[in-house]
Amino acid sequence: MRVDILTLFPGMFAEVFRHGIVRRAREADLLRIEVHGLTRWTSGRFQLADDAPYGGGPGMVMRVEPLVAGVEAIRGLDPAPPRVALLSPRGRPLDQGLVSELAAEPRLLLVAGRYEGVDERFLDLSGAEEISVGDYVLSGGEIPAMVLVDAVARLLPGAVGDSESVVRESFSDGLLEHAHYTRPAEFRGARVPPVLLSGDHAAVRRFRREQSVALTRERRPDLYAAWVRSGPGSRDSSFQETTP
Ligand SMILES: C[S@@+](CC[C@H](N)C(=O)[O-])C[C@H]1O[C@@H](n2cnc3c(N)ncnc32)[C@H](O)[C@@H]1O
């Protein structure tokens, strides 16, 4: 997969993409990331990256010309047409379903906004969709773009050493993940649940599943209700859940 990122702050990305699974995916040529500074498409007195909003109001708005010019130039850098997304608090929420969808794309072009946001015409002219990383406002789209790339990289086949861990983690089956423990078996009187030391794999699976369901029910009733609605076909028949 190729990911292009268009940003006013290209220097923010290098360190983040130099570690962990993203690094491994890049080294294994599963993921190519190219970061492009928007100022490359701004020049001269009337080609600033931002300007005051029409109609008045606080802050500045990112201008449409450099954004469109940047997206058009970056599109042409590879024959694969990219799925273009503007990171935006009013966008489609990034959840594990959308992450899987994005991970199946050959190419993404992510645009990071700044200031009060971007000139609305950019969306129509570029065909960009909007993606949000949560119901809060950050000062720029760079960290959301990093979040998206990190989540997508984990799903690229071969990027995570033990592919089971991706299949089993939170949200992959609509539930939050169970708790984890490692040595020692007891620390300051706090013991690891005995079933995990029993060697009974079926019992361990059942225990973890029950814990996943209980945690989801307690902490995320929205996810729990969706999981219950998803029907018994997608659930472990060994566990009887109750409706909230
Ligand atoms: C200060 S924010 C603009 C917020 C905008 N005025 C609003 O109220 O929706 C600047 C940029 O940060 C990025 N951003 C902020 N919060 C985000 C979020 N939750 N998800 C994705 N991008 C976000 C977007 O690219 C946005 O254009």
The ligand as an SDF file (V2000), in Angstrom:
LIG
                    3D

 27 29  0  0  0  0  0  0  0  0999 V2000
   -8.7690   23.2820   14.7340 C   0  0  0  0  0  0  0  0  0  0  0  0
   -9.2850   22.0320   13.6430 S   0  0  0  0  0  0  0  0  0  0  0  0
  -10.6620   22.7780   12.8390 C   0  0  0  0  0  0  0  0  0  0  0  0
  -11.9300   22.5480   13.5570 C   0  0  0  0  0  0  0  0  0  0  0  0
  -13.1410   23.1270   12.8580 C   0  0  0  0  0  0  0  0  0  0  0  0
  -13.1620   24.5640   12.9660 N   0  0  0  0  0  0  0  0  0  0  0  0
  -14.4160   22.5640   13.4610 C   0  0  0  0  0  0  0  0  0  0  0  0
  -14.9670   23.1650   14.3580 O   0  0  0  0  0  0  0  0  0  0  0  0
  -14.8250   21.4740   13.0300 O   0  0  0  0  0  0  0  0  0  0  0  0
   -8.0550   22.0520   12.3930 C   0  0  0  0  0  0  0  0  0  0  0  0
   -7.8720   20.7590   11.6520 C   0  0  0  0  0  0  0  0  0  0  0  0
   -7.5340   19.7180   12.5560 O   0  0  0  0  0  0  0  0  0  0  0  0
   -7.9670   18.4810   12.0480 C   0  0  0  0  0  0  0  0  0  0  0  0
   -8.7790   17.8330   13.0820 N   0  0  0  0  0  0  0  0  0  0  0  0
   -9.1280   18.3640   14.2710 C   0  0  0  0  0  0  0  0  0  0  0  0
   -9.8500   17.5020   14.9920 N   0  0  0  0  0  0  0  0  0  0  0  0
   -9.9570   16.3740   14.2590 C   0  0  0  0  0  0  0  0  0  0  0  0
  -10.6020   15.1280   14.4590 C   0  0  0  0  0  0  0  0  0  0  0  0
  -11.2830   14.8720   15.5630 N   0  0  0  0  0  0  0  0  0  0  0  0
  -10.5050   14.2010   13.4890 N   0  0  0  0  0  0  0  0  0  0  0  0
   -9.8250   14.4590   12.3510 C   0  0  0  0  0  0  0  0  0  0  0  0
   -9.2060   15.6330   12.0950 N   0  0  0  0  0  0  0  0  0  0  0  0
   -9.2680   16.5760   13.0310 C   0  0  0  0  0  0  0  0  0  0  0  0
   -8.7370   18.7720   10.7690 C   0  0  0  0  0  0  0  0  0  0  0  0
   -7.8950   18.5190    9.6570 O   0  0  0  0  0  0  0  0  0  0  0  0
   -9.0690   20.2380   10.8990 C   0  0  0  0  0  0  0  0  0  0  0  0
   -9.2130   20.8500    9.6460 O   0  0  0  0  0  0  0  0  0  0  0  0
  1  2  1  0
  2  3  1  0
  2 10  1  0
  3  4  1  0
  4  5  1  0
  5  6  1  0
  5  7  1  0
  7  8  2  0
  7  9  1  0
 10 11  1  0
 11 12  1  0
 11 26  1  0
 12 13  1  0
 13 14  1  0
 13 24  1  0
 14 15  1  0
 14 23  1  0
 15 16  2  0
 16 17  1  0
 17 18  1  0
 17 23  2  0
 18 19  1  0
 18 20  2  0
 20 21  1  0
 21 22  2  0
 22 23  1  0
 24 25  1  0
 24 26  1  0
 26 27  1  0
M  CHG  2   2   1   9  -1
M  END
$$$$
